[in-house]
Amino acid sequence: MIGYSPAETARLSGFSLDTLRYYEKIGLLSGVGRTSGGRRVFSEDDLGWLGLFRCLRDTGMPIAQMCRYAELAREGEHTARERQELLQRHAERVEEQMALLRRQYDRLRDKIRYYENVTEGVRAG
């Protein structure tokens, strides 16, 4: 088994050491290994989980839902449908947010073009 120190895990996952500790404390990450001296050692599996958590966090999933997903996953395959539904609902919210951002981006670009025309007129005059 390949083991990663907390610092390596933070670097590879993009999460801070404090966030890694927090995720372990609230049970989002479970079963993190320890050395004989009590230092945390993260596995490839932990990095996989952290990659998923990065995706979920970056797309706005609340921590409570992330915890629920992790809890369901640890319960076993019989929770696959519930996990799928949880992720599907989240994906729908992400799609709605993306559509909103697209509309707002287009409006922003229109306003920038307006000011480009105004400033071009000022320079030409």
C-alpha positions in Angstrom: 0.0 0.0 0.0 1.3 3.4 -0.9 0.9 5.9 1.9 0.9 9.7 1.7 1.8 12.1 4.5 -0.8 14.8 5.3 1.4 17.4 3.5 1.6 15.2 0.4 -2.1 14.6 0.5 -2.8 18.3 0.9 -0.6 19.1 -2.1 -2.1 16.3 -4.3 -5.8 17.0 -3.3 -5.6 20.8 -3.2 -7.2 20.8 0.2 -5.5 22.4 3.2 -4.2 20.4 6.1 -7.0 22.0 8.2 -9.6 20.9 5.7 -8.2 17.3 5.8 -8.4 17.3 9.6 -11.9 18.7 9.4 -13.1 16.1 6.9 -11.7 13.4 9.1 -13.3 14.9 12.2 -16.8 15.1 10.7 -16.5 11.6 9.3 -16.4 12.6 5.6 -13.1 10.8 5.4 -13.0 7.6 7.5 -10.5 5.0 8.3 -7.5 7.2 7.6 -4.4 5.1 8.5 -1.9 6.0 11.3 1.7 5.2 11.7 2.9 3.6 14.9 3.6 7.1 16.1 0.1 8.2 15.5 0.7 10.3 12.4 -2.0 10.1 9.7 -1.1 8.2 6.5 -3.5 8.7 3.5 -4.0 5.9 0.9 -4.8 6.0 -2.8 -8.4 5.3 -1.8 -8.4 8.4 0.4 -7.1 10.4 -2.5 -9.9 9.1 -4.7 -12.4 10.2 -2.1 -10.8 13.6 -1.9 -10.9 14.0 -5.7 -14.7 13.3 -5.5 -15.1 15.7 -2.6 -13.2 18.4 -4.5 -15.7 17.9 -7.4 -18.7 18.1 -5.1 -17.4 21.0 -3.1 -16.4 23.0 -6.3 -19.9 22.4 -7.7 -21.5 23.7 -4.5 -22.7 20.6 -2.7 -23.4 21.3 0.9 -21.1 19.5 3.4 -24.1 17.7 4.9 -25.0 16.1 1.5 -21.3 15.2 1.0 -21.4 13.5 4.4 -24.6 11.7 3.5 -23.1 10.4 0.3 -20.0 9.1 2.1 -22.2 7.5 4.7 -24.3 5.7 2.1 -21.1 4.6 0.2 -19.7 3.0 3.4 -23.0 1.2 4.0 -22.5 -0.8 0.8 -23.8 -1.5 -2.7 -27.4 -1.7 -1.6 -27.3 2.1 -1.3 -26.3 2.6 -5.0 -29.7 3.9 -6.1 -29.9 6.4 -3.3 -26.3 7.6 -4.1 -27.2 7.9 -7.7 -30.3 10.0 -6.9 -28.4 12.2 -4.6 -25.8 12.9 -7.3 -28.5 13.3 -10.0 -30.3 16.0 -7.9 -26.9 17.7 -7.4 -26.1 17.6 -11.1 -29.5 19.2 -11.9 -28.7 22.0 -9.5 -25.3 22.4 -11.1 -27.0 22.6 -14.6 -29.4 25.3 -13.3 -26.4 27.3 -11.9 -24.5 26.9 -15.1 -27.5 28.2 -17.1 -27.8 31.2 -14.7 -24.1 31.9 -15.0 -24.3 31.7 -18.8 -27.1 34.3 -18.8 -25.3 36.6 -16.4 -22.1 36.2 -18.4 -23.8 37.2 -21.6 -25.3 40.2 -19.9 -21.9 41.2 -18.5 -20.3 40.8 -22.0 -23.1 43.0 -23.4 -22.3 45.7 -20.9 -18.5 45.5 -21.7 -19.3 45.9 -25.4 -21.4 48.9 -24.6 -18.5 50.5 -22.8 -16.1 49.6 -25.5 -18.3 51.5 -28.0 -18.6 54.4 -25.6 -14.8 54.6 -25.1 -14.2 54.2 -28.8 -16.6 57.1 -29.5 -14.7 59.3 -26.9 -11.4 58.5 -28.5 -12.7 59.2 -32.0 -14.3 62.5 -31.0 
